[in-house]
């Protein structure tokens, strides 16, 4: 279950991104985007996949409560009394209508409306919405929409475009659009995070699995910004070279987004630490933290980042890996070398920060 539910969360993000990207690009005129082909059968499969994989979080709740009152009774209760169950029912109905709309090649406005209702359901069932309904609901919905819009369009043009025609015209509108999405993602993401972890407790939260995933997610965003800079700005200069194909680099950026989705999927299955000391007392610290810190964590939790040779060297290596992403672009190396460098950056910087922690 610990592996299955995060996997369903990851796939849910991907499926929503594919569908949202497909519908969003229908609103863009053909001369302002590459020629894209995606089969109707694949799109219909994505819709059915959303029904299946959005059931993952419900399965986790049913597994948690099912042992005491029975699986069937728990499932009925979760579906009709829990917000997550009500949201899933709305998603199922909207998915059925969306499947029919795509199959019958209905209006793009109808498809967009149904997808938007499904996104609203995701926001409604979010943890932050249960803490402060309107603020949490709006911030999570906007965050999810901005992420899937940006990722969806990237996935469409990188994996389903036939060629790189109209690429310059595409970048002319997509670059400012992507920058706007990133600003919205950062603002809404910080708003969502502050419902769970205060800024002053950000480092202290690292002793918990939830805090670890927040850190890894934030670190994975940094190389993603590097890819966005490459594909949004530097590619325009390289387009003057006739043999240069920008599509593989956009594929690499989409893979980098999947890494962020991976950490986000795990994050969505962990218990949010509203009170770090209480969570440590009841659930304990993350298993691997004791190996990295080499000292027991005492209550109240008070961690500080201090200068250390080992941590400084690891962070320096991380910065070097980040610089090498840009160098691999200028040297025209494989974009997937840059993806490998992204993973190296995350691991190295993470270890650098962990080995720089001091327990007060």
C-alpha positions in Angstrom: 0.0 0.0 0.0 2.9 2.3 0.8 4.1 2.0 -2.8 0.8 1.6 -4.5 -0.9 4.8 -3.4 2.0 7.1 -4.3 2.2 5.4 -7.7 -1.5 6.1 -8.3 -1.0 9.7 -7.3 1.9 10.0 -9.8 -0.1 8.5 -12.6 -3.1 10.7 -11.8 -1.0 13.8 -12.3 0.3 12.4 -15.6 -3.2 11.5 -16.9 -4.7 14.9 -15.9 -1.7 16.7 -17.5 -2.1 14.8 -20.8 -5.9 15.5 -21.0 -5.5 19.2 -19.9 -2.7 19.8 -22.3 -4.7 18.2 -25.2 -7.8 20.4 -24.4 -5.8 23.5 -23.8 -4.0 23.3 -27.2 -7.3 23.0 -29.0 -7.7 26.7 -28.1 -4.4 27.6 -29.8 -4.5 28.2 -33.6 -2.6 25.7 -35.7 0.1 28.2 -36.9 1.1 28.9 -33.2 1.9 25.3 -32.2 3.7 22.2 -33.6 1.7 19.6 -35.5 0.5 17.2 -32.8 -1.1 13.8 -33.2 -2.5 11.9 -30.2 -4.9 9.0 -30.8 -8.5 9.2 -29.6 -8.2 5.7 -28.2 -5.3 6.8 -26.0 -7.2 9.9 -24.8 -10.2 7.7 -23.9 -7.8 5.3 -22.0 -6.5 8.3 -20.0 -10.0 9.2 -19.0 -10.7 5.7 -17.8 -7.3 5.7 -16.0 -8.3 8.8 -14.0 -11.4 6.9 -12.7 -9.1 4.0 -11.7 -6.1 5.8 -10.2 -8.0 8.6 -8.3 -9.4 5.7 -6.3 -6.0 5.1 -4.8 -6.4 7.6 -1.9 -9.8 6.1 -1.1 -8.3 2.7 -1.0 -5.8 3.9 1.6 -8.6 5.2 3.8 -10.6 2.0 3.4 -7.6 -0.1 4.3 -7.0 2.1 7.4 -10.6 1.8 8.7 -11.7 -1.4 7.1 -10.3 -3.8 9.7 -12.6 -2.6 12.4 -16.0 -2.5 10.7 -15.6 -4.4 7.5 -14.5 -3.4 4.0 -17.9 -3.1 2.4 -19.3 -0.9 5.2 -16.2 1.2 5.3 -16.2 1.7 1.5 -19.9 2.8 1.6 -19.1 5.2 4.4 -16.0 6.7 2.7 -17.9 7.2 -0.6 -20.9 9.0 0.9 -19.7 10.7 4.0 -16.0 11.6 3.4 -15.1 14.6 1.2 -12.6 12.4 -0.7 -15.4 9.9 -1.5 -17.8 12.6 -2.6 -15.1 14.1 -4.8 -14.4 10.7 -6.4 -18.0 10.2 -7.3 -18.1 13.6 -9.0 -14.8 12.7 -10.8 -16.4 9.4 -12.0 -19.5 11.1 -13.4 -17.5 13.9 -15.1 -15.0 11.3 -16.5 -17.9 9.3 -18.0 -19.2 12.5 -19.7 -15.7 13.5 -20.8 -15.2 10.0 -22.3 -18.4 10.5 -24.3 -17.4 14.1 -25.3 -14.0 12.9 -26.6 -15.5 9.8 -28.3 -18.2 11.9 -30.0 -15.6 14.7 -30.7 -17.8 17.2 -28.8 -17.0 20.9 -28.3 -13.7 21.8 -26.7 -15.6 24.0 -24.3 -17.6 21.0 -23.0 -14.3 19.1 -22.5 -12.7 22.0 -20.8 -15.7 22.5 -18.5 -15.7 18.8 -17.5 -12.0 18.8 -16.8 -12.3 22.0 -14.7 -15.1 20.3 -12.6 -12.8 17.4 -12.0 -10.0 19.7 -10.9 -12.4 21.5 -8.5 -13.2 18.0 -7.1 -9.5 17.4 -6.5 -9.2 20.8 -4.7 -12.4 20.0 -2.7 -11.0 16.7 -1.4 -7.5 18.2 -0.5 -6.2 18.2 3.0 -5.8 22.0 3.1 -9.5 22.4 2.2 -10.3 20.4 5.3 -8.3 22.9 7.4 -9.6 26.1 5.9 -12.2 25.4 3.2 -12.2 28.4 0.9 -8.5 29.4 1.2 -7.4 25.8 1.0 -9.8 24.8 -1.7 -8.9 27.8 -3.9 -5.1 27.6 -3.4 -4.9 23.8 -4.0 -7.2 24.0 -7.1 -5.2 26.8 -8.6 -1.9 25.0 -7.8 -3.1 21.8 -9.4 -4.5 23.6 -12.5 -1.3 25.6 -13.1 0.9 22.5 -12.7 -1.1 20.3 -15.0 -1.5 23.1 -17.6 2.2 23.7 -17.8 3.1 20.1 -17.7 0.3 19.0 -20.0 1.3 21.4 -22.8 4.9 20.3 -22.5 4.0 16.6 -22.7 1.9 17.2 -25.7 4.5 19.2 -27.7 7.4 17.0 -26.6 6.0 13.5 -26.9 3.1 13.8 -29.4 4.3 16.5 -31.9 5.3 15.2 -35.4 8.0 17.8 -35.9 9.3 21.2 -34.7 7.5 23.4 -37.2 6.1 26.6 -35.8 8.4 26.2 -32.8 9.4 29.9 -32.7 5.8 31.0 -32.8 4.9 28.4 -30.1 7.7 29.7 -27.8 6.6 33.3 -28.4 3.4 32.7 -26.4 4.3 29.6 -24.3 7.4 31.2 -22.6 5.4 34.0 -20.9 2.6 31.5 -20.3 5.0 29.1 -18.5 6.6 31.9 -16.5 3.1 33.0 -15.4 2.3 29.4 -14.4 5.5 29.1 -12.5 4.8 32.2 -10.5 1.2 31.0 -9.7 2.6 27.6 -8.8 5.2 29.1 -6.4 2.6 31.4 -4.7 -0.1 28.8 -4.4 2.4 26.1 -3.4 3.8 28.2 -0.5 0.2 29.0 0.6 -0.6 25.3 0.6 2.6 24.4 2.5 2.0 27.1 5.2 -1.2 25.3 6.2 0.9 22.4 7.3 4.4 23.6 8.0 5.3 27.1 9.2 8.4 28.8 7.8 10.1 28.7 11.2 9.5 24.9 11.4 10.6 24.2 7.8 14.0 22.7 8.8 12.6 21.0 12.0 10.1 19.2 9.7 13.0 17.4 8.0 13.1 14.8 10.8 9.7 13.5 9.5 9.0 11.8 6.2 6.6 14.6 5.2 9.3 17.2 5.7 11.8 15.1 3.8 9.5 14.9 0.8 8.9 18.6 0.9 12.6 19.2 0.8 13.1 16.7 -2.0 10.2 18.3 -4.0 11.6 21.8 -3.6 15.1 20.6 -4.6 13.7 18.9 -7.7 12.0 22.2 -8.8 15.4 23.9 -9.1 16.7 21.9 -12.1 13.2 22.1 -13.6 13.7 25.9 -13.6 17.0 25.4 -15.4 15.2 23.3 -18.1 12.5 26.0 -18.3 15.3 28.6 -18.9 16.9 26.5 -21.5 13.7 25.7 -23.5 12.2 29.1 -23.0 15.2 31.4 -23.7 18.4 29.6 -24.8 16.6 27.4 -27.4 15.7 30.5 -29.5 19.4 31.2 -30.1 20.1 27.6 -31.1 17.2 27.6 -33.5 19.5 29.5 -35.9 21.3 26.2 -36.4 19.4 24.2 -39.0 20.3 20.8 -37.5 19.2 21.7 -34.0 16.0 19.9 -32.8 14.4 21.4 -29.7 12.0 18.5 -29.1 14.4 16.2 -27.1 15.1 19.0 -24.7 11.4 19.6 -24.1 11.1 15.8 -23.5 13.9 16.1 -20.9 12.0 19.0 -19.2 8.8 16.9 -19.1 10.8 14.0 -17.5 12.1 16.5 -14.9 8.5 17.5 -14.2 7.7 13.8 -13.6 10.4 13.7 -10.9 8.6 16.6 -9.2 5.3 14.6 -9.6 7.0 11.6 -8.0 7.8 13.4 -4.8 4.4 15.2 -4.8 2.7 11.8 -5.1 4.5 10.4 -2.0 3.9 13.7 -0.2 0.1 13.3 -0.7 0.1 10.0 1.2 2.0 11.1 4.3 0.6 12.6 7.5 1.0 16.4 7.6 2.9 17.4 10.8 0.7 20.2 12.2 2.7 19.8 15.5 6.2 18.5 14.8 7.0 17.5 18.4 3.7 15.6 18.8 4.1 13.9 15.4 7.6 12.8 16.4 6.3 11.5 19.7 3.5 9.5 18.1 5.1 8.4 14.8 8.8 8.7 15.3 11.4 10.2 12.9 12.1 9.2 9.3 14.0 5.9 9.4 16.9 7.1 7.3 17.4 10.4 9.3 19.1 8.6 12.1 21.7 7.2 9.7 22.4 10.6 8.2 22.5 12.6 11.4 24.1 9.9 13.5 22.6 11.3 16.7 19.2 10.7 18.3 16.5 13.4 17.8 15.4 14.9 21.1 12.2 16.7 22.0 11.5 19.5 21.5 12.9 19.3 18.0 15.4 22.0 17.2 17.5 21.6 14.1 19.8 24.2 12.6 21.9 24.2 9.4 25.5 24.8 10.2 28.7 25.0 8.0 30.5 21.6 7.6 33.2 20.5 5.3 31.3 17.4 4.2 28.0 19.2 3.6 29.7 22.1 1.8 31.5 19.7 -0.6 28.3 17.9 -1.3 26.4 21.1 -2.0 29.3 22.4 -4.2 29.0 19.2 -6.2 25.2 19.8 -6.5 25.8 23.3 -7.8 28.4 21.8 -10.3 25.8 19.3 -11.5 23.3 22.2 -12.0 25.9 24.2 -14.1 26.6 21.1 -16.1 23.0 20.9 -17.2 23.5 24.2 -19.0 26.9 23.0 -20.3 25.4 19.8 -21.7 23.0 22.0 -23.7 25.7 24.3 -25.1 27.9 21.3 -25.9 24.9 19.6 -27.6 25.1 16.5 -25.5 22.1 14.2 -25.0 19.3 15.9 -23.1 18.9 12.8 -21.1 22.4 13.4 -19.8 20.9 16.5 -18.3 18.1 14.4 -16.7 20.9 12.3 -15.1 22.6 15.5 -13.9 19.2 16.6 -12.4 19.1 13.4 -10.3 22.7 13.9 -9.3 21.9 17.5 -8.3 19.0 16.4 -6.1 20.9 13.6 -4.4 24.1 15.6 -3.8 22.3 18.8 -2.5 20.0 16.7 -0.3 23.0 14.9 1.3 24.8 18.2 1.7 21.9 19.7 3.6 21.4 16.6 5.7 25.0 16.4 6.7 24.9 20.1 7.7 22.2 19.6 10.2 23.0 20.2 13.9 20.7 19.1 16.7 20.3 21.8 19.4 
